[in-house]
Amino acid sequence: MRFRQLLRALRGGGRARVAVAGRRGLLSAPGSAASWSKVVSEAEKLVGYPTSFLSLRCLLSDELSNVALQVRKLVGTKHPLLSTAREFVYDNQNNLQMRGLVVLLISKAAGPSSKVELSSQPDMVSGIYSSQRSLAEITELIHTAFLVHRGIVNIGELKSCDGPMKDMQFGNKMAVLSGDFLLANACTSLAQLQNTKVVELISSAIGDLVQGIYYENSTLEETRLTDDIGISTWTEQIFLSHSALLAKSCKAAMELAKHDAEIQKMAFHYGKHMSMSHKIHLDLQPFIKGNSTDSVTFSLNSAPAVLHQEFLGREAWIKQIREAQGAGSILDYTKLQEAIKAGKGVTSAIDLCRYHGNRALEALECFPPSEARSALENIVYAVTRFS
């Protein structure tokens, strides 16, 4: 379905259908939805412990402790690995551990399967099997590994103000080695689950991540700042790089509990659409928060920019970019931000975010009412609220 048709559905008959859905319909959701941090905090109580502990065992291992000591050498440089390391210690948006938390919540919401005797899982805690907790940790380790790998910089594009060349090269080596270490630990833990279907699912998710990141880094030429893609292609690429891991982890959690194919399918759809909604929500932040006079930098391939280009046309969008370029090809992001806000990109991105949110809520309808399901619903409300 083309995006314009999707918007018509949302603004027309689709809106009426959502309203009938009752409390779960985003367009009828309560305006007093809790903030993201509060939603995450309450959800963590349901699963037994803060999900910031999910990858703590690995992050505090002797091997990574040595890596952390080496990363201190990057202090004073602009190497991305340094900022990534800081986020492991403090992340004010609680984004880093979101995937593991969702895996635990959907495991609790689904509950034990009738195919599995409770006595065969004596280590079940807070309604979640130990294998599902291991899966949540594996999901976080994989996500963290790819975050670290993304911190590799192109040495050829460095400026003198970024830091000494030898330090930046050292940072790249640390990013490769520490990312590989995390990924190896995740794969070892995955094998220990001794479930072939789960291994296949998570392995395919790793392949999706690699493919998605390849698209991100290969479609842009050095002379071009923005991709010539529509929202449908953008959605496919974002699924690979941001949504596939969570979607397949949610499905794998259902497989570990021996739930049937329909429950696995709905868990997959929740993970997919919630993470898509979350990504669009993050893309929208530079356009909807703070003082409009604040200096802001955003990706020209974010959802609002891609939608702006789709409505405006490629040639007109390139013209706006060139008009915003100053001396030395430095972009005036404030000028571009105002151009996008004046068009349909921002409102369309909000509609798309809510569309994915509604799809995520629909997927939860097959789960019995519970505190865990309510927490999953509240996560959707939190990432689709823009007022």
Helices and strands as residue ranges (DSSP letters): H 3-11, H 13-20, G 22-24, G 26-28, H 36-47, G 51-53, H 56-59, H 62-71, G 72-74, H 80-89, H 98-110, G 118-120, H 130-149, G 155-157, G 160-162, H 165-192, H 196-218, H 231-238, I 239-243, H 244-256, H 261-288, H 303-312, H 314-323, G 327-329, H 333-342, H 345-363, G 364-366, H 371-383
